[in-house]
Amino acid sequence: MACGTEWRLRELDTTTRARFFVATAAVLALFALPIEVRAQSFPPFAGEKLRAPEPETEFALFLSFLSGFPDAIGLSAALTLPAPRVLVEAGVWALPFFGAGWWLRGGYSFRLVDTRKRARTGSTLDLPLLLGVQANVSGCCGISDHGYGLDATVGLDWTYWVSPHFGLGLRLTGGAMASRSQTHDYTGQVSDFELVVWPIARLALGLHF
């Protein structure tokens, strides 16, 4: 009788241990699940240094008002292609009641600074070097000058990207244009062509997409 009782106690002890181990494993599993979920919420390479985003095609509009020479109002559109950063720009300018003109330029835009990371927000600073063609007309009191020629500009283009595909910025441009100019007066007389060189300076507000 004593042997039977001792065997039942051992059997009960073994069952209790098994239940204890199962309960312990279940509790650990419940605590480990949230830890695993939290770990998966981080990027796989969160410990690595975040890199700037890959370059993309960018489109921008620039507007200047009473902040340029020889114009008082300027409007241009620019398209920048990635790697290499080829930039094509077209624009018009006007000096009300005195003159107007247009330009078409192309060249390279060198990216000097890019603070954007994975979030794609931050600042960029570009250095555009452009060559192009231009035409202009100006006049007063019945006399007008018509010119066309070449121009060259260098600039600094700062942009703050508030989202991956929209940014606000400022562009400072300097350069020169050389025009083959001809004067027309009110009597119909036309002068010989002459070479005229004008400086270019402009501070413009930019919208980048």
C-alpha positions as CSV (number, residue, x, y, z in Angstrom):
1,M,0.0,0.0,0.0
2,A,2.9,2.4,0.9
3,C,4.6,1.6,-2.5
4,G,1.4,2.5,-4.4
5,T,1.0,5.7,-2.5
6,E,4.7,6.7,-3.2
7,W,4.3,5.9,-6.9
8,R,1.2,8.1,-7.2
9,L,3.0,11.0,-5.5
10,R,5.9,10.6,-7.9
11,E,3.5,10.6,-10.8
12,L,1.8,13.7,-9.5
13,D,5.1,15.4,-9.0
14,T,6.1,14.6,-12.6
15,T,2.8,16.0,-13.9
16,T,3.1,19.1,-11.9
17,R,6.6,19.8,-13.2
18,A,5.4,19.3,-16.8
19,R,2.6,21.7,-16.3
20,F,5.0,24.2,-14.7
21,F,7.4,24.0,-17.7
22,V,4.5,24.4,-20.2
23,A,3.1,27.4,-18.3
24,T,6.6,29.0,-18.1
25,A,7.1,28.6,-21.9
26,A,3.7,30.1,-22.6
27,V,4.5,33.2,-20.5
28,L,7.9,33.7,-22.1
29,A,6.3,33.4,-25.6
30,L,3.7,36.0,-24.7
31,F,6.5,38.4,-23.6
32,A,8.7,37.7,-26.5
33,L,6.1,38.4,-29.2
34,P,5.8,42.1,-28.6
35,I,9.6,42.3,-28.5
36,E,9.8,40.6,-31.9
37,V,7.1,42.9,-33.4
38,R,9.0,46.0,-32.1
39,A,12.2,44.8,-33.6
40,Q,10.6,44.3,-37.0
41,S,9.4,47.9,-36.9
42,F,12.9,49.2,-37.3
43,P,14.6,49.2,-40.8
44,P,16.9,46.2,-41.4
45,F,20.0,48.5,-41.5
46,A,19.0,51.1,-38.9
47,G,22.5,51.0,-37.5
48,E,24.1,52.0,-40.8
49,K,24.8,55.6,-41.8
50,L,21.8,56.9,-43.7
51,R,22.6,57.9,-47.2
52,A,21.1,60.7,-49.4
53,P,18.4,59.6,-51.8
54,E,19.3,58.6,-55.3
55,P,19.2,61.5,-57.8
56,E,15.9,62.0,-59.8
57,T,14.7,64.2,-62.6
58,E,13.8,67.6,-61.2
59,F,11.6,70.4,-62.6
60,A,11.8,74.0,-61.3
61,L,10.1,77.4,-61.9
62,F,11.9,80.6,-61.1
63,L,10.4,84.1,-60.7
64,S,12.2,87.3,-60.1
65,F,10.7,90.7,-59.5
66,L,12.7,93.9,-59.2
67,S,15.7,91.8,-58.3
68,G,17.5,91.5,-61.6
69,F,19.5,93.3,-64.4
70,P,18.8,94.1,-67.2
71,D,15.2,93.0,-66.4
72,A,12.6,94.0,-63.8
73,I,10.6,90.8,-64.2
74,G,11.9,87.4,-65.1
75,L,10.3,83.9,-65.4
76,S,12.1,80.7,-66.3
77,A,11.6,76.9,-66.2
78,A,14.4,74.4,-65.7
79,L,14.7,70.6,-66.1
80,T,17.5,68.8,-64.5
81,L,18.3,65.2,-65.5
82,P,20.1,62.8,-63.1
83,A,23.6,61.4,-63.3
84,P,25.1,63.4,-64.9
85,R,23.0,66.4,-63.8
86,V,22.4,68.0,-67.2
87,L,20.3,71.2,-66.9
88,V,18.2,72.8,-69.6
89,E,16.5,76.1,-68.9
90,A,14.3,78.5,-70.9
91,G,13.1,81.9,-69.7
92,V,11.8,85.3,-70.6
93,W,12.4,88.7,-69.1
94,A,10.9,92.2,-69.3
95,L,11.6,95.8,-68.4
96,P,8.1,97.3,-68.8
97,F,7.9,100.0,-71.5
98,F,11.6,99.7,-72.4
99,G,12.5,96.1,-73.4
100,A,12.0,92.4,-73.3
101,G,13.9,89.2,-74.2
102,W,14.2,85.5,-74.0
103,W,16.9,82.9,-73.4
104,L,17.6,79.2,-73.8
105,R,20.5,77.7,-71.9
106,G,22.0,74.3,-71.2
107,G,24.9,73.0,-69.1
108,Y,25.6,71.1,-65.9
109,S,24.3,71.6,-62.3
110,F,26.8,70.4,-59.7
111,R,25.4,69.3,-56.4
112,L,27.5,70.8,-53.6
113,V,25.4,69.9,-50.6
114,D,22.6,67.4,-49.9
115,T,21.4,67.0,-46.3
116,R,18.4,64.9,-47.2
117,K,18.2,61.4,-45.8
118,R,15.6,58.6,-46.0
119,A,12.8,61.1,-45.1
120,R,13.7,63.0,-48.3
121,T,13.4,66.3,-46.6
122,G,16.3,68.8,-46.1
123,S,18.4,71.2,-48.0
124,T,20.4,71.0,-51.3
125,L,22.9,73.5,-52.8
126,D,23.6,73.3,-56.5
127,L,26.1,75.2,-58.8
128,P,24.6,75.5,-62.3
129,L,27.1,76.4,-65.1
130,L,25.2,77.3,-68.3
131,L,25.8,78.5,-71.8
132,G,23.0,79.6,-74.2
133,V,21.5,81.8,-76.8
134,Q,19.3,84.9,-76.3
135,A,17.4,87.6,-78.1
136,N,16.2,91.0,-76.9
137,V,14.5,94.2,-78.0
138,S,14.6,97.5,-76.3
139,G,13.5,101.0,-77.2
140,C,12.3,104.4,-76.3
141,C,11.1,107.6,-78.1
142,G,10.7,105.9,-81.5
143,I,14.1,104.3,-81.5
144,S,14.5,100.5,-80.9
145,D,17.4,98.1,-80.7
146,H,17.2,94.5,-81.8
147,G,19.8,92.1,-80.7
148,Y,20.6,88.4,-80.5
149,G,23.6,86.5,-79.4
150,L,25.1,84.3,-76.7
151,D,25.2,84.3,-72.9
152,A,27.0,82.5,-70.1
153,T,25.9,82.3,-66.4
154,V,27.0,80.7,-63.1
155,G,24.7,80.5,-60.1
156,L,24.0,79.2,-56.7
157,D,20.7,77.4,-56.2
158,W,19.6,76.6,-52.6
159,T,16.5,74.5,-52.1
160,Y,14.7,73.3,-48.9
161,W,12.7,70.2,-49.7
162,V,9.6,70.2,-47.5
163,S,8.5,66.9,-49.0
164,P,10.2,64.4,-51.4
165,H,8.8,66.2,-54.5
166,F,8.3,69.8,-53.5
167,G,10.8,72.4,-52.4
168,L,11.2,76.1,-52.0
169,G,14.4,77.9,-52.8
170,L,16.5,80.9,-54.0
171,R,18.7,81.1,-57.0
172,L,21.5,83.7,-57.4
173,T,22.7,84.1,-61.0
174,G,25.5,86.1,-62.5
175,G,27.0,86.3,-66.0
176,A,27.1,88.2,-69.2
177,M,25.4,88.3,-72.6
178,A,26.9,89.4,-75.9
179,S,24.4,90.7,-78.5
180,R,24.8,91.6,-82.2
181,S,22.6,94.6,-82.0
182,Q,21.0,96.8,-84.7
183,T,19.2,100.2,-84.2
184,H,15.9,101.1,-85.9
185,D,14.7,104.7,-85.7
186,Y,11.3,106.3,-86.4
187,T,12.3,107.3,-89.9
188,G,13.0,103.8,-90.9
189,Q,16.7,104.1,-90.9
190,V,18.6,101.0,-89.8
191,S,22.1,101.2,-88.4
192,D,25.0,98.7,-88.9
193,F,25.3,95.8,-86.5
194,E,27.4,96.4,-83.4
195,L,28.5,94.1,-80.6
196,V,26.9,95.0,-77.2
197,V,27.9,93.3,-73.9
198,W,25.6,93.5,-70.9
199,P,26.0,92.0,-67.4
200,I,23.4,89.6,-66.1
201,A,22.4,89.5,-62.4
202,R,19.3,88.0,-60.9
203,L,17.9,86.8,-57.6
204,A,14.9,84.5,-58.1
205,L,12.5,82.6,-56.0
206,G,12.3,78.9,-57.0
207,L,9.6,76.2,-56.8
208,H,11.1,72.7,-57.2
209,F,9.2,69.5,-58.1
